[in-house]
Amino acid sequence: QKCPLCKTKTNTVFGVGAQDADIMFIGEAPGENEDLTGVPFVGRAGQLFDKYLEYLGISRTNVYIANILKCKPPKNRDPQSDEQDACIQYLREQVKIIDPKLIVCLGRISALRIIKPDYKITSEHGTFVKKGRYVMTAVYHPSALLRDPKKKDDMLKDMEKIKEYAVKHGLKI
Ligand code: URA
């Protein structure tokens, strides 16, 4: 209840997956379907994301999926920076507990907040960086793929790189 979005949400969308996950995916904020179910990435974007996971043989139950914001912003708008500031501590605690070996930002908003404030998703997606104790990368947000299917080729390559990294480093998938 640290920001006004708690007044308009249906459910808190905290996160889902394995507490000992090696890979943690981080999106931006719950949408309508996530708000109604309390589970991240279950709407159209989430279903598309699931297809990549399934194709690569990555199980949703072995990874962890969360968002920067735990409550749905109105009308599907981007999370505001004051809302991110209010909520980010929950994500920090999640990262500390799960202690993933790879963090994958889903989309620009997440990469800006988690990797660096001048992240350029169009030129930097799919590259791996080390920040503190964590290896991180970012891919296009699945919603961006729905808006612009031409990005799907890049998404597949990036997700394949993530799988390769996981196999090479023995990460649980
Ligand atoms: N988009 C996100 O960033 N997160 C969700 O959980 C759903 C859609």
Backbone and ligand atoms as CSV (ligand in chain L), in Angstrom:
chain,resi,resn,atom,element,x,y,z
A,1,GLN,N,N,0.829,-1.212,0.000
A,1,GLN,CA,C,0.000,0.000,0.000
A,1,GLN,C,C,0.857,1.254,0.000
A,2,LYS,N,N,1.964,1.180,-0.735
A,2,LYS,CA,C,2.887,2.313,-0.722
A,2,LYS,C,C,2.596,3.335,-1.810
A,3,CYS,N,N,1.644,3.019,-2.695
A,3,CYS,CA,C,1.274,4.012,-3.715
A,3,CYS,C,C,-0.207,3.854,-4.029
A,4,PRO,N,N,-0.806,4.846,-4.693
A,4,PRO,CA,C,-2.269,4.839,-4.889
A,4,PRO,C,C,-2.791,3.698,-5.761
A,5,LEU,N,N,-1.931,2.999,-6.502
A,5,LEU,CA,C,-2.422,1.913,-7.365
A,5,LEU,C,C,-3.073,0.785,-6.566
A,6,CYS,N,N,-2.726,0.691,-5.271
A,6,CYS,CA,C,-3.336,-0.368,-4.443
A,6,CYS,C,C,-4.836,-0.136,-4.279
A,7,LYS,N,N,-5.284,1.088,-4.509
A,7,LYS,CA,C,-6.718,1.380,-4.327
A,7,LYS,C,C,-7.547,0.930,-5.527
A,8,THR,N,N,-6.911,0.815,-6.680
A,8,THR,CA,C,-7.675,0.475,-7.885
A,8,THR,C,C,-7.409,-0.950,-8.386
A,9,LYS,N,N,-6.476,-1.633,-7.780
A,9,LYS,CA,C,-6.171,-3.005,-8.212
A,9,LYS,C,C,-7.234,-3.993,-7.717
A,10,THR,N,N,-7.303,-5.156,-8.389
A,10,THR,CA,C,-8.128,-6.256,-7.890
A,10,THR,C,C,-7.244,-7.165,-7.036
A,11,ASN,N,N,-6.142,-7.634,-7.644
A,11,ASN,CA,C,-5.197,-8.501,-6.932
A,11,ASN,C,C,-3.791,-7.922,-6.990
A,12,THR,N,N,-3.016,-8.180,-5.966
A,12,THR,CA,C,-1.586,-7.913,-6.022
A,12,THR,C,C,-0.967,-9.014,-6.876
A,13,VAL,N,N,-0.126,-8.615,-7.834
A,13,VAL,CA,C,0.536,-9.610,-8.684
A,13,VAL,C,C,1.989,-9.663,-8.237
A,14,PHE,N,N,2.260,-10.562,-7.308
A,14,PHE,CA,C,3.562,-10.540,-6.644
A,14,PHE,C,C,4.649,-11.189,-7.490
A,15,GLY,N,N,4.343,-12.390,-7.989
A,15,GLY,CA,C,5.342,-13.129,-8.773
A,15,GLY,C,C,4.975,-14.594,-8.740
A,16,VAL,N,N,5.580,-15.362,-9.640
A,16,VAL,CA,C,5.244,-16.781,-9.697
A,16,VAL,C,C,6.481,-17.577,-10.112
A,17,GLY,N,N,6.591,-18.806,-9.627
A,17,GLY,CA,C,7.700,-19.660,-10.052
A,17,GLY,C,C,8.423,-20.292,-8.889
A,18,ALA,N,N,9.637,-20.738,-9.164
A,18,ALA,CA,C,10.415,-21.471,-8.174
A,18,ALA,C,C,11.207,-20.519,-7.286
A,19,GLN,N,N,11.169,-20.777,-5.994
A,19,GLN,CA,C,11.899,-19.917,-5.058
A,19,GLN,C,C,13.416,-20.052,-5.248
A,20,ASP,N,N,13.837,-21.205,-5.812
A,20,ASP,CA,C,15.272,-21.390,-6.059
A,20,ASP,C,C,15.603,-21.281,-7.555
A,21,ALA,N,N,14.794,-20.504,-8.279
A,21,ALA,CA,C,14.998,-20.364,-9.728
A,21,ALA,C,C,16.387,-19.812,-10.039
A,22,ASP,N,N,16.971,-20.284,-11.144
A,22,ASP,CA,C,18.237,-19.732,-11.617
A,22,ASP,C,C,18.002,-18.563,-12.575
A,23,ILE,N,N,16.855,-18.562,-13.234
A,23,ILE,CA,C,16.538,-17.486,-14.172
A,23,ILE,C,C,15.320,-16.727,-13.658
A,24,MET,N,N,15.445,-15.406,-13.626
A,24,MET,CA,C,14.329,-14.563,-13.186
A,24,MET,C,C,13.968,-13.607,-14.306
A,25,PHE,N,N,12.730,-13.646,-14.754
A,25,PHE,CA,C,12.224,-12.733,-15.774
A,25,PHE,C,C,11.478,-11.596,-15.076
A,26,ILE,N,N,11.755,-10.370,-15.506
A,26,ILE,CA,C,11.111,-9.220,-14.861
A,26,ILE,C,C,10.439,-8.331,-15.905
A,27,GLY,N,N,9.120,-8.235,-15.815
A,27,GLY,CA,C,8.341,-7.371,-16.697
A,27,GLY,C,C,8.098,-6.021,-16.059
A,28,GLU,N,N,7.116,-5.293,-16.585
A,28,GLU,CA,C,6.913,-3.951,-16.041
A,28,GLU,C,C,5.794,-3.856,-15.003
A,29,ALA,N,N,4.594,-4.282,-15.383
A,29,ALA,CA,C,3.462,-4.142,-14.459
A,29,ALA,C,C,2.338,-5.059,-14.904
A,30,PRO,N,N,1.461,-5.439,-13.982
A,30,PRO,CA,C,0.333,-6.284,-14.363
A,30,PRO,C,C,-0.606,-5.561,-15.325
A,31,GLY,N,N,-1.203,-6.324,-16.240
A,31,GLY,CA,C,-2.297,-5.809,-17.069
A,31,GLY,C,C,-3.611,-6.325,-16.528
A,32,GLU,N,N,-4.637,-6.199,-17.337
A,32,GLU,CA,C,-6.001,-6.578,-16.939
A,32,GLU,C,C,-6.101,-8.042,-16.443
A,33,ASN,N,N,-5.594,-8.963,-17.268
A,33,ASN,CA,C,-5.739,-10.396,-16.913
A,33,ASN,C,C,-4.914,-10.766,-15.687
A,34,GLU,N,N,-3.764,-10.123,-15.570
A,34,GLU,CA,C,-2.902,-10.382,-14.412
A,34,GLU,C,C,-3.580,-9.847,-13.146
A,35,ASP,N,N,-4.198,-8.667,-13.277
A,35,ASP,CA,C,-4.905,-8.054,-12.150
A,35,ASP,C,C,-6.047,-8.958,-11.681
A,36,LEU,N,N,-6.730,-9.583,-12.644
A,36,LEU,CA,C,-7.878,-10.421,-12.302
A,36,LEU,C,C,-7.472,-11.769,-11.708
A,37,THR,N,N,-6.293,-12.260,-12.117
A,37,THR,CA,C,-5.881,-13.600,-11.663
A,37,THR,C,C,-4.824,-13.574,-10.557
A,38,GLY,N,N,-4.088,-12.461,-10.459
A,38,GLY,CA,C,-2.994,-12.386,-9.485
A,38,GLY,C,C,-1.717,-13.058,-9.969
A,39,VAL,N,N,-1.670,-13.428,-11.258
A,39,VAL,CA,C,-0.506,-14.134,-11.817
A,39,VAL,C,C,0.089,-13.306,-12.959
A,40,PRO,N,N,1.439,-13.117,-12.960
A,40,PRO,CA,C,2.038,-12.317,-14.032
A,40,PRO,C,C,2.026,-13.023,-15.392
A,41,PHE,N,N,1.947,-12.236,-16.428
A,41,PHE,CA,C,2.068,-12.724,-17.813
A,41,PHE,C,C,1.130,-13.893,-18.126
A,42,VAL,N,N,-0.162,-13.637,-17.962
A,42,VAL,CA,C,-1.169,-14.642,-18.342
A,42,VAL,C,C,-2.093,-14.138,-19.455
A,43,GLY,N,N,-1.985,-12.860,-19.823
A,43,GLY,CA,C,-2.820,-12.305,-20.897
A,43,GLY,C,C,-2.220,-12.634,-22.259
A,44,ARG,N,N,-2.594,-11.856,-23.267
A,44,ARG,CA,C,-2.127,-12.138,-24.651
A,44,ARG,C,C,-0.610,-12.126,-24.739
A,45,ALA,N,N,0.007,-11.128,-24.121
A,45,ALA,CA,C,1.473,-11.025,-24.158
A,45,ALA,C,C,2.098,-12.227,-23.450
A,46,GLY,N,N,1.511,-12.591,-22.323
A,46,GLY,CA,C,2.026,-13.713,-21.544
A,46,GLY,C,C,1.906,-15.026,-22.299
A,47,GLN,N,N,0.803,-15.175,-23.024
A,47,GLN,CA,C,0.615,-16.413,-23.786
A,47,GLN,C,C,1.629,-16.518,-24.924
A,48,LEU,N,N,1.968,-15.366,-25.508
A,48,LEU,CA,C,3.008,-15.377,-26.545
A,48,LEU,C,C,4.366,-15.707,-25.913
A,49,PHE,N,N,4.637,-15.099,-24.766
A,49,PHE,CA,C,5.883,-15.375,-24.055
A,49,PHE,C,C,5.991,-16.870,-23.730
A,50,ASP,N,N,4.881,-17.459,-23.284
A,50,ASP,CA,C,4.865,-18.903,-22.962
A,50,ASP,C,C,5.277,-19.757,-24.162
A,51,LYS,N,N,4.910,-19.308,-25.376
A,51,LYS,CA,C,5.265,-20.089,-26.570
A,51,LYS,C,C,6.780,-20.154,-26.746
A,52,TYR,N,N,7.469,-19.031,-26.458
A,52,TYR,CA,C,8.938,-19.036,-26.536
A,52,TYR,C,C,9.516,-19.988,-25.488
A,53,LEU,N,N,8.979,-19.916,-24.281
A,53,LEU,CA,C,9.475,-20.794,-23.216
A,53,LEU,C,C,9.281,-22.258,-23.607
A,54,GLU,N,N,8.102,-22.540,-24.098
A,54,GLU,CA,C,7.775,-23.922,-24.467
A,54,GLU,C,C,8.670,-24.407,-25.609
A,55,TYR,N,N,8.838,-23.561,-26.625
A,55,TYR,CA,C,9.660,-23.916,-27.788
A,55,TYR,C,C,11.094,-24.249,-27.356
A,56,LEU,N,N,11.597,-23.484,-26.394
A,56,LEU,CA,C,12.981,-23.671,-25.954
A,56,LEU,C,C,13.125,-24.715,-24.848
A,57,GLY,N,N,12.006,-25.222,-24.372
A,57,GLY,CA,C,12.071,-26.221,-23.309
A,57,GLY,C,C,12.393,-25.621,-21.958
A,58,ILE,N,N,11.924,-24.390,-21.746
A,58,ILE,CA,C,12.103,-23.748,-20.430
A,58,ILE,C,C,10.756,-23.809,-19.710
A,59,SER,N,N,10.756,-24.363,-18.497
A,59,SER,CA,C,9.496,-24.538,-17.785
A,59,SER,C,C,9.204,-23.327,-16.897
A,60,ARG,N,N,7.984,-22.839,-16.994
A,60,ARG,CA,C,7.543,-21.713,-16.163
A,60,ARG,C,C,7.710,-22.028,-14.671
A,61,THR,N,N,7.591,-23.316,-14.335
A,61,THR,CA,C,7.665,-23.674,-12.926
A,61,THR,C,C,9.109,-23.721,-12.406
A,62,ASN,N,N,10.089,-23.762,-13.316
A,62,ASN,CA,C,11.496,-23.779,-12.888
A,62,ASN,C,C,12.113,-22.381,-12.813
A,63,VAL,N,N,11.486,-21.413,-13.473
A,63,VAL,CA,C,12.012,-20.037,-13.447
A,63,VAL,C,C,11.129,-19.198,-12.523
A,64,TYR,N,N,11.463,-17.916,-12.401
A,64,TYR,CA,C,10.603,-17.033,-11.600
A,64,TYR,C,C,10.228,-15.840,-12.468
A,65,ILE,N,N,8.981,-15.431,-12.370
A,65,ILE,CA,C,8.488,-14.311,-13.189
A,65,ILE,C,C,7.853,-13.274,-12.268
A,66,ALA,N,N,8.324,-12.036,-12.408
A,66,ALA,CA,C,7.779,-10.961,-11.578
A,66,ALA,C,C,7.740,-9.677,-12.406
A,67,ASN,N,N,7.270,-8.621,-11.804
A,67,ASN,CA,C,7.208,-7.310,-12.450
A,67,ASN,C,C,7.802,-6.250,-11.534
A,68,ILE,N,N,8.109,-5.095,-12.133
A,68,ILE,CA,C,8.560,-3.959,-11.321
A,68,ILE,C,C,7.411,-3.503,-10.407
A,69,LEU,N,N,6.224,-3.312,-10.979
A,69,LEU,CA,C,5.056,-2.933,-10.175
A,69,LEU,C,C,4.226,-4.175,-9.848
A,70,LYS,N,N,3.691,-4.188,-8.658
A,70,LYS,CA,C,2.863,-5.325,-8.231
A,70,LYS,C,C,1.367,-5.035,-8.410
A,71,CYS,N,N,1.019,-3.798,-8.706
A,71,CYS,CA,C,-0.389,-3.448,-8.911
A,71,CYS,C,C,-0.582,-2.857,-10.308
A,72,LYS,N,N,-1.727,-3.116,-10.898
A,72,LYS,CA,C,-2.007,-2.684,-12.270
A,72,LYS,C,C,-2.177,-1.160,-12.365
A,73,PRO,N,N,-1.444,-0.529,-13.279
A,73,PRO,CA,C,-1.710,0.889,-13.531
A,73,PRO,C,C,-3.003,1.023,-14.338
A,74,PRO,N,N,-3.719,2.140,-14.214
A,74,PRO,CA,C,-4.970,2.279,-14.963
A,74,PRO,C,C,-4.719,2.351,-16.470
A,75,LYS,N,N,-5.674,1.859,-17.217
A,75,LYS,CA,C,-5.688,1.943,-18.689
A,75,LYS,C,C,-4.395,1.477,-19.331
A,76,ASN,N,N,-3.742,0.506,-18.708
A,76,ASN,CA,C,-2.554,-0.094,-19.323
A,76,ASN,C,C,-1.405,0.891,-19.579
A,77,ARG,N,N,-1.395,2.002,-18.856
A,77,ARG,CA,C,-0.316,2.972,-19.088
A,77,ARG,C,C,0.998,2.489,-18.481
A,78,ASP,N,N,2.106,3.125,-18.936
A,78,ASP,CA,C,3.417,2.774,-18.394
A,78,ASP,C,C,3.474,3.087,-16.902
A,79,PRO,N,N,4.243,2.293,-16.162
A,79,PRO,CA,C,4.444,2.620,-14.750
A,79,PRO,C,C,5.180,3.962,-14.610
A,80,GLN,N,N,4.700,4.809,-13.726
A,80,GLN,CA,C,5.381,6.092,-13.493
A,80,GLN,C,C,6.576,5.869,-12.582
A,81,SER,N,N,7.526,6.819,-12.649
A,81,SER,CA,C,8.738,6.597,-11.855
A,81,SER,C,C,8.460,6.639,-10.347
A,82,ASP,N,N,7.485,7.446,-9.915
A,82,ASP,CA,C,7.183,7.460,-8.475
A,82,ASP,C,C,6.562,6.127,-8.036
A,83,GLU,N,N,5.794,5.506,-8.942
A,83,GLU,CA,C,5.212,4.195,-8.624
A,83,GLU,C,C,6.329,3.135,-8.572
A,84,GLN,N,N,7.262,3.242,-9.492
A,84,GLN,CA,C,8.389,2.294,-9.485
A,84,GLN,C,C,9.197,2.453,-8.199
A,85,ASP,N,N,9.443,3.714,-7.826
A,85,ASP,CA,C,10.216,3.972,-6.597
A,85,ASP,C,C,9.525,3.359,-5.384
A,86,ALA,N,N,8.185,3.481,-5.361
A,86,ALA,CA,C,7.427,2.980,-4.208
A,86,ALA,C,C,7.469,1.452,-4.142
A,87,CYS,N,N,7.564,0.796,-5.297
A,87,CYS,CA,C,7.406,-0.664,-5.358
A,87,CYS,C,C,8.726,-1.432,-5.460
A,88,ILE,N,N,9.801,-0.754,-5.839
A,88,ILE,CA,C,11.023,-1.463,-6.223
A,88,ILE,C,C,11.620,-2.289,-5.076
A,89,GLN,N,N,11.362,-1.878,-3.855
A,89,GLN,CA,C,11.942,-2.607,-2.723
A,89,GLN,C,C,11.426,-4.051,-2.649
A,90,TYR,N,N,10.182,-4.247,-3.069
A,90,TYR,CA,C,9.639,-5.618,-3.073
A,90,TYR,C,C,10.419,-6.488,-4.051
A,91,LEU,N,N,10.728,-5.903,-5.218
A,91,LEU,CA,C,11.480,-6.662,-6.225
A,91,LEU,C,C,12.900,-6.933,-5.726
A,92,ARG,N,N,13.493,-5.926,-5.079
A,92,ARG,CA,C,14.847,-6.139,-4.529
A,92,ARG,C,C,14.867,-7.309,-3.571
A,93,GLU,N,N,13.854,-7.379,-2.715
A,93,GLU,CA,C,13.770,-8.493,-1.753
A,93,GLU,C,C,13.572,-9.821,-2.482
A,94,GLN,N,N,12.745,-9.796,-3.531
A,94,GLN,CA,C,12.534,-11.027,-4.315
A,94,GLN,C,C,13.848,-11.499,-4.926
A,95,VAL,N,N,14.604,-10.559,-5.483
A,95,VAL,CA,C,15.882,-10.913,-6.111
A,95,VAL,C,C,16.834,-11.463,-5.046
A,96,LYS,N,N,16.855,-10.843,-3.880
A,96,LYS,CA,C,17.737,-11.294,-2.798
A,96,LYS,C,C,17.405,-12.722,-2.364
A,97,ILE,N,N,16.115,-13.011,-2.243
A,97,ILE,CA,C,15.690,-14.341,-1.784
A,97,ILE,C,C,15.958,-15.396,-2.861
A,98,ILE,N,N,15.596,-15.080,-4.091
A,98,ILE,CA,C,15.735,-16.058,-5.178
A,98,ILE,C,C,17.193,-16.186,-5.608
A,99,ASP,N,N,17.910,-15.072,-5.549
A,99,ASP,CA,C,19.333,-15.048,-5.916
A,99,ASP,C,C,19.579,-15.717,-7.279
A,100,PRO,N,N,18.933,-15.191,-8.339
A,100,PRO,CA,C,19.026,-15.844,-9.648
A,100,PRO,C,C,20.422,-15.738,-10.241
A,101,LYS,N,N,20.747,-16.652,-11.151
A,101,LYS,CA,C,22.046,-16.597,-11.826
A,101,LYS,C,C,21.945,-15.778,-13.110
A,102,LEU,N,N,20.728,-15.537,-13.548
A,102,LEU,CA,C,20.507,-14.701,-14.732
A,102,LEU,C,C,19.186,-13.944,-14.573
A,103,ILE,N,N,19.253,-12.625,-14.783
A,103,ILE,CA,C,18.037,-11.800,-14.757
A,103,ILE,C,C,17.729,-11.380,-16.184
A,104,VAL,N,N,16.508,-11.629,-16.614
A,104,VAL,CA,C,16.097,-11.247,-17.968
A,104,VAL,C,C,15.009,-10.182,-17.868
A,105,CYS,N,N,15.323,-8.980,-18.319
A,105,CYS,CA,C,14.329,-7.904,-18.320
A,105,CYS,C,C,13.436,-8.069,-19.537
A,106,LEU,N,N,12.130,-8.052,-19.305
A,106,LEU,CA,C,11.181,-8.134,-20.409
A,106,LEU,C,C,10.762,-6.713,-20.758
A,107,GLY,N,N,11.407,-6.180,-21.784
A,107,GLY,CA,C,11.031,-4.850,-22.267
A,107,GLY,C,C,11.868,-3.704,-21.748
A,108,ARG,N,N,11.649,-2.580,-22.399
A,108,ARG,CA,C,12.437,-1.377,-22.183
A,108,ARG,C,C,12.311,-0.815,-20.755
A,109,ILE,N,N,11.083,-0.759,-20.262
A,109,ILE,CA,C,10.848,-0.146,-18.944
A,109,ILE,C,C,11.613,-0.908,-17.861
A,110,SER,N,N,11.562,-2.227,-17.958
A,110,SER,CA,C,12.259,-3.061,-16.986
A,110,SER,C,C,13.782,-2.899,-17.129
A,111,ALA,N,N,14.270,-2.891,-18.380
A,111,ALA,CA,C,15.717,-2.746,-18.607
A,111,ALA,C,C,16.218,-1.383,-18.127
A,112,LEU,N,N,15.412,-0.355,-18.342
A,112,LEU,CA,C,15.805,0.996,-17.896
A,112,LEU,C,C,15.969,1.030,-16.386
A,113,ARG,N,N,15.064,0.368,-15.709
A,113,ARG,CA,C,15.077,0.402,-14.242
A,113,ARG,C,C,16.154,-0.525,-13.671
A,114,ILE,N,N,16.333,-1.686,-14.314
A,114,ILE,CA,C,17.165,-2.712,-13.697
A,114,ILE,C,C,18.595,-2.722,-14.238
A,115,ILE,N,N,18.759,-2.500,-15.525
A,115,ILE,CA,C,20.115,-2.575,-16.082
A,115,ILE,C,C,20.792,-1.207,-16.047
A,116,LYS,N,N,20.228,-0.228,-16.729
A,116,LYS,CA,C,20.795,1.124,-16.659
A,116,LYS,C,C,19.801,2.143,-17.199
A,117,PRO,N,N,19.876,3.371,-16.690
A,117,PRO,CA,C,18.843,4.363,-17.021
A,117,PRO,C,C,18.874,4.875,-18.464
A,118,ASP,N,N,19.933,4.514,-19.214
A,118,ASP,CA,C,19.936,4.935,-20.627
A,118,ASP,C,C,19.922,3.716,-21.561
A,119,TYR,N,N,19.340,2.621,-21.081
A,119,TYR,CA,C,19.309,1.389,-21.881
A,119,TYR,C,C,18.557,1.620,-23.186
A,120,LYS,N,N,19.159,1.142,-24.286
A,120,LYS,CA,C,18.507,1.276,-25.605
A,120,LYS,C,C,18.083,-0.117,-26.060
A,121,ILE,N,N,16.818,-0.417,-25.886
A,121,ILE,CA,C,16.345,-1.784,-26.141
A,121,ILE,C,C,16.563,-2.200,-27.596
A,122,THR,N,N,16.421,-1.269,-28.543
A,122,THR,CA,C,16.546,-1.658,-29.962
A,122,THR,C,C,17.975,-2.062,-30.325
A,123,SER,N,N,18.977,-1.436,-29.697
A,123,SER,CA,C,20.354,-1.797,-30.049
A,123,SER,C,C,21.015,-2.730,-29.027
A,124,GLU,N,N,20.493,-2.783,-27.800
A,124,GLU,CA,C,21.190,-3.544,-26.755
A,124,GLU,C,C,20.491,-4.855,-26.343
A,125,HIS,N,N,19.290,-5.094,-26.884
A,125,HIS,CA,C,18.588,-6.331,-26.502
A,125,HIS,C,C,19.470,-7.532,-26.830
A,126,GLY,N,N,19.385,-8.545,-25.987
A,126,GLY,CA,C,20.134,-9.779,-26.252
A,126,GLY,C,C,21.604,-9.745,-25.850
A,127,THR,N,N,22.074,-8.618,-25.350
A,127,THR,CA,C,23.463,-8.576,-24.865
A,127,THR,C,C,23.468,-8.854,-23.361
A,128,PHE,N,N,24.536,-9.513,-22.908
A,128,PHE,CA,C,24.633,-9.893,-21.498
A,128,PHE,C,C,25.584,-8.938,-20.785
A,129,VAL,N,N,25.184,-8.472,-19.618
A,129,VAL,CA,C,26.042,-7.582,-18.831
A,129,VAL,C,C,26.093,-8.096,-17.394
A,130,LYS,N,N,27.179,-7.765,-16.706
A,130,LYS,CA,C,27.257,-8.133,-15.292
A,130,LYS,C,C,27.089,-6.849,-14.493
A,131,LYS,N,N,26.143,-6.846,-13.561
A,131,LYS,CA,C,25.958,-5.673,-12.708
A,131,LYS,C,C,25.942,-6.172,-11.270
A,132,GLY,N,N,26.934,-5.747,-10.492
A,132,GLY,CA,C,27.058,-6.288,-9.145
A,132,GLY,C,C,27.280,-7.788,-9.248
A,133,ARG,N,N,26.505,-8.570,-8.484
A,133,ARG,CA,C,26.687,-10.024,-8.528
A,133,ARG,C,C,25.823,-10.695,-9.588
A,134,TYR,N,N,25.060,-9.907,-10.341
A,134,TYR,CA,C,24.081,-10.506,-11.256
A,134,TYR,C,C,24.407,-10.329,-12.736
A,135,VAL,N,N,24.253,-11.421,-13.484
A,135,VAL,CA,C,24.326,-11.346,-14.945
A,135,VAL,C,C,22.916,-11.011,-15.432
A,136,MET,N,N,22.850,-10.048,-16.358
A,136,MET,CA,C,21.538,-9.573,-16.825
A,136,MET,C,C,21.505,-9.455,-18.331
A,137,THR,N,N,20.310,-9.572,-18.866
A,137,THR,CA,C,20.089,-9.279,-20.277
A,137,THR,C,C,18.669,-8.741,-20.402
A,138,ALA,N,N,18.332,-8.263,-21.588
A,138,ALA,CA,C,16.961,-7.793,-21.825
A,138,ALA,C,C,16.515,-8.265,-23.200
A,139,VAL,N,N,15.237,-8.509,-23.305
A,139,VAL,CA,C,14.633,-8.868,-24.599
A,139,VAL,C,C,13.440,-7.935,-24.807
A,140,TYR,N,N,12.899,-7.933,-26.028
A,140,TYR,CA,C,11.703,-7.127,-26.273
A,140,TYR,C,C,10.560,-7.589,-25.381
A,141,HIS,N,N,9.719,-6.647,-25.015
A,141,HIS,CA,C,8.523,-7.005,-24.257
A,141,HIS,C,C,7.583,-7.777,-25.190
A,142,PRO,N,N,6.997,-8.879,-24.708
A,142,PRO,CA,C,6.081,-9.626,-25.581
A,142,PRO,C,C,4.973,-8.751,-26.186
A,143,SER,N,N,4.526,-7.712,-25.494
A,143,SER,CA,C,3.506,-6.810,-26.081
A,143,SER,C,C,4.046,-6.089,-27.303
A,144,ALA,N,N,5.350,-5.793,-27.288
A,144,ALA,CA,C,5.965,-5.120,-28.436
A,144,ALA,C,C,5.937,-6.047,-29.655
A,145,LEU,N,N,6.035,-7.358,-29.402
A,145,LEU,CA,C,5.994,-8.337,-30.497
A,145,LEU,C,C,4.590,-8.425,-31.090
A,146,LEU,N,N,3.599,-8.229,-30.230
A,146,LEU,CA,C,2.216,-8.244,-30.728
A,146,LEU,C,C,1.951,-7.015,-31.591
A,147,ARG,N,N,2.530,-5.896,-31.197
A,147,ARG,CA,C,2.353,-4.653,-31.974
A,147,ARG,C,C,3.173,-4.678,-33.252
A,148,ASP,N,N,4.362,-5.292,-33.195
A,148,ASP,CA,C,5.286,-5.270,-34.328
A,148,ASP,C,C,5.909,-6.674,-34.520
A,149,PRO,N,N,5.202,-7.537,-35.233
A,149,PRO,CA,C,5.660,-8.935,-35.384
A,149,PRO,C,C,7.046,-9.065,-36.023
A,150,LYS,N,N,7.517,-8.007,-36.692
A,150,LYS,CA,C,8.869,-8.072,-37.286
A,150,LYS,C,C,9.948,-8.275,-36.213
A,151,LYS,N,N,9.612,-7.917,-34.979
A,151,LYS,CA,C,10.580,-8.072,-33.880
A,151,LYS,C,C,10.707,-9.535,-33.414
A,152,LYS,N,N,9.829,-10.395,-33.916
A,152,LYS,CA,C,9.816,-11.778,-33.409
A,152,LYS,C,C,11.104,-12.547,-33.736
A,153,ASP,N,N,11.724,-12.230,-34.880
A,153,ASP,CA,C,12.984,-12.914,-35.229
A,153,ASP,C,C,14.057,-12.613,-34.189
A,154,ASP,N,N,14.177,-11.325,-33.845
A,154,ASP,CA,C,15.150,-10.921,-32.827
A,154,ASP,C,C,14.832,-11.577,-31.484
A,155,MET,N,N,13.560,-11.625,-31.165
A,155,MET,CA,C,13.153,-12.227,-29.888
A,155,MET,C,C,13.577,-13.692,-29.828
A,156,LEU,N,N,13.355,-14.404,-30.917
A,156,LEU,CA,C,13.709,-15.822,-30.936
A,156,LEU,C,C,15.222,-15.996,-30.754
A,157,LYS,N,N,15.997,-15.160,-31.468
A,157,LYS,CA,C,17.461,-15.243,-31.325
A,157,LYS,C,C,17.881,-14.960,-29.883
A,158,ASP,N,N,17.289,-13.923,-29.297
A,158,ASP,CA,C,17.651,-13.553,-27.918
A,158,ASP,C,C,17.289,-14.667,-26.931
A,159,MET,N,N,16.111,-15.240,-27.137
A,159,MET,CA,C,15.677,-16.307,-26.233
A,159,MET,C,C,16.542,-17.558,-26.420
A,160,GLU,N,N,16.981,-17.787,-27.654
A,160,GLU,CA,C,17.887,-18.923,-27.898
A,160,GLU,C,C,19.223,-18.693,-27.187
A,161,LYS,N,N,19.684,-17.427,-27.188
A,161,LYS,CA,C,20.931,-17.098,-26.474
A,161,LYS,C,C,20.784,-17.359,-24.976
A,162,ILE,N,N,19.614,-17.038,-24.462
A,162,ILE,CA,C,19.347,-17.261,-23.034
A,162,ILE,C,C,19.393,-18.764,-22.728
A,163,LYS,N,N,18.789,-19.538,-23.607
A,163,LYS,CA,C,18.812,-21.001,-23.436
A,163,LYS,C,C,20.257,-21.518,-23.489
A,164,GLU,N,N,21.020,-21.028,-24.483
A,164,GLU,CA,C,22.428,-21.449,-24.602
A,164,GLU,C,C,23.209,-21.113,-23.336
A,165,TYR,N,N,22.992,-19.888,-22.830
A,165,TYR,CA,C,23.673,-19.464,-21.603
A,165,TYR,C,C,23.304,-20.402,-20.451
A,166,ALA,N,N,22.012,-20.729,-20.389
A,166,ALA,CA,C,21.530,-21.600,-19.317
A,166,ALA,C,C,22.161,-22.985,-19.403
A,167,VAL,N,N,22.230,-23.523,-20.598
A,167,VAL,CA,C,22.790,-24.869,-20.777
A,167,VAL,C,C,24.283,-24.844,-20.432
A,168,LYS,N,N,24.980,-23.823,-20.968
A,168,LYS,CA,C,26.425,-23.717,-20.751
A,168,LYS,C,C,26.766,-23.599,-19.260
A,169,HIS,N,N,25.934,-22.884,-18.511
A,169,HIS,CA,C,26.232,-22.634,-17.104
A,169,HIS,C,C,25.456,-23.549,-16.156
A,170,GLY,N,N,24.783,-24.520,-16.719
A,170,GLY,CA,C,24.058,-25.495,-15.886
A,170,GLY,C,C,22.893,-24.902,-15.101
A,171,LEU,N,N,22.228,-23.891,-15.666
A,171,LEU,CA,C,21.094,-23.286,-14.953
A,171,LEU,C,C,19.858,-24.156,-15.098
A,172,LYS,N,N,19.056,-24.155,-14.063
A,172,LYS,CA,C,17.808,-24.931,-14.066
A,172,LYS,C,C,16.800,-24.273,-15.018
A,173,ILE,N,N,16.285,-25.043,-15.979
A,173,ILE,CA,C,15.297,-24.469,-16.902
A,173,ILE,C,C,14.037,-25.343,-16.997
L,1,URA,N1,N,3.065,-7.070,-19.042
L,1,URA,C1,C,3.955,-7.035,-18.052
L,1,URA,O1,O,4.938,-6.313,-18.104
L,1,URA,N2,N,3.744,-7.837,-17.003
L,1,URA,C2,C,2.711,-8.657,-16.905
L,1,URA,O2,O,2.620,-9.369,-15.911
L,1,URA,C3,C,1.796,-8.683,-17.968
L,1,URA,C4,C,1.981,-7.879,-19.029
